[in-house]
Amino acid sequence: KTLSVNSKDLLEKLPYTSPFLFVNEISHIDENGVTGTYSFPEDSFFYEGHFKNNPVTPGVILTECMAQIGVVCLGIYLLNMEQEQQDDLDETKFQVAMTSTKMEFFLPVYPGEKVIVISKKIYFRFQKLKCEVEMQDLEGNLICKGDIAGMFKTIE
C-alpha cells in the first residue's frame, strides 16, 4: 500500500531549517524506500574553511544529507502510514536521533552540485529505522554509500 504523499507536506514535517536542511525534493517514496535530491548552494557556510581555496562538501554534511532524505523522510512517512492504519491522524511531532552510520566515500561533491539520494529500507521496528543509502551525482556516479539507522520518538 502506498500512502499518497505531497513532497512539500513531508518537507514541512522535517525537524530542520536552513542552513541545516539538506533536502530539496522527494521524487519517490513508498514503504520500501525513498529517493530525493539536494543542491549544495555555493555560498554554504561550510565551504569557507573546507578546504582553503578548494571548497569540497565535508563528508559529515554528505552523511547528514543522506540521513535527512534516506532515514528521516522515510521514517516520517512510515510513522504516518502506521497512524493511518490505526485511524489516528493527529498531527504528530517527532524527535529523531541517528543511532549508527557506516559510510564509504568515493567522489567529492563541489559547491553548486546537485545530488540524488536513494534509500532502501532494511528494517523498521520499535520506531528504529535502518536503511541502505547511496548518493549519486546527476550522471549516476556513486559518490558515497552506507547504512544509516535512526530512532524516532513521538512527542506528545
C-alpha positions, 0 to 999 in steps of 0.5 A: 500500500502506498500512502499518497504523499505531497513532497512539500507536506513531508518537507514541512514535517522535517525537524530542520531549517536552513542552513541545516536542511539538506533536502530539496525534493522527494521524487519517490517514496513508498514503504520500501524506500525513498529517493530525493535530491539536494543542491549544495548552494555555493555560498554554504557556510561550510565551504569557507574553511573546507578546504582553503581555496578548494571548497569540497562538501565535508563528508559529515554534511554528505552523511547528514544529507543522506540521513535527512532524505534516506532515514528521516523522510522515510521514517516520517512517512512510515510513522504516518502510514502506521497512524493511518492504519490505526485511524489516528491522524493527529498531527504528530511531532517527532524527535529523531536521533541517528543511532549508527552510520557506516559510510564509504566515500568515493567522489567529492561533491563541489559547491553548486552540485546537485545530488540524488539520494536513494534509500532502501529500507532494511528494517523498521521496528520499535520506531528504529529505522535502518536503511541502505543509502547511496548518493549519486551525482546527476550522471549516476556516479556513486559518490558515497554509500552506507547504512544509516539507522535512526530512532524516532520518538513521538512527542506528545 
